[in-house]
Amino acid sequence: MPKTKSKPQTWEQRISKQLVGKKIVEVRWMTKKEADENYWDYQPVLLILDDGTALCPMSDDEGNNAGALCHLGGEEKLFQ
């Protein structure tokens, strides 16, 4: 019987397992110390999840510096 290869998971499938069902329990600014540890000049907002992990906006996918967070959708206008 030939061995079958399992289909690799897409990025969306992998990240979904890590994020779906999680709850944001804290929103705070990154500390100066945390920014320095990442060699960043800026301190972005952090979204802390109920499992202790944090979502952090970055300027690019290489993590070269802090980035911006954008709100899309919904009925409430949050940003002026």
N, C-alpha and C positions, 0 to 999 in steps of 0.2 A: 504494500500500500504506500503510495507516494506521500511524502510529508507536504503539508500545506502551510503556506505562510499566512500569518494573520495580517489583515489589512492595517497599516499604521493609522493611528488616530490623527485626526486633523487638529490644528491648533485650537479651533473652537471646541472640539470635544474635550481636549485636555484642560483648557481653562474653565470650561463649564463645570467639570468635576470639582474644581477648586473654588468656584465662586457661587454657583447656584445654591440657594438656600442659606447662604451666609447672611449675617446681619451686621450692619455698620453700628458699632457701639461707641465710637469716639471719632471726632474730627479735630485735628490740631495741626499747628504748624510744626514742621521739622525744626529741631533745635539746631543751634549753630554748631554744636559738637557733632551731631549726626550729619550735617552738611559737610563739615570738614572731613569726616571719616570717608565720605564719598567723593572728596576732592571737588565739591560743588561750590559755586559762588553764591547761589541762591538757596532759599529755604522754602520748599513748596508745601502745600497743604497735604496732610496724610489722612487717609481714610482707614481707620483701624477696625478690623473685622473681629467677630466673636471668637475666632480661634487664635487671635493674637497676631495674625499676619496684617500687613499694611499695604494699601494701594497707594502708589506714589507716582504723580505725573512726571514724566521725563521729557527732555527736549528732543530726544531721538531714541531709536531702539538700541543704541550702544550705551546709553546712560551717561552721556557726556555732561549733562547738567540738569538742573530742575526744569520742569516745564509747566505748561498751563493745563487747566482742567476746564472742560466745556460742558454745559448742561444743554441737552437736546430734548425737545419734546415736552410733554406735560402742558398744563394750562396755566400754571403760575409763572409769572415772569420774575426770575430771581435776580437777574443782573441788569443794571441800568446802562 
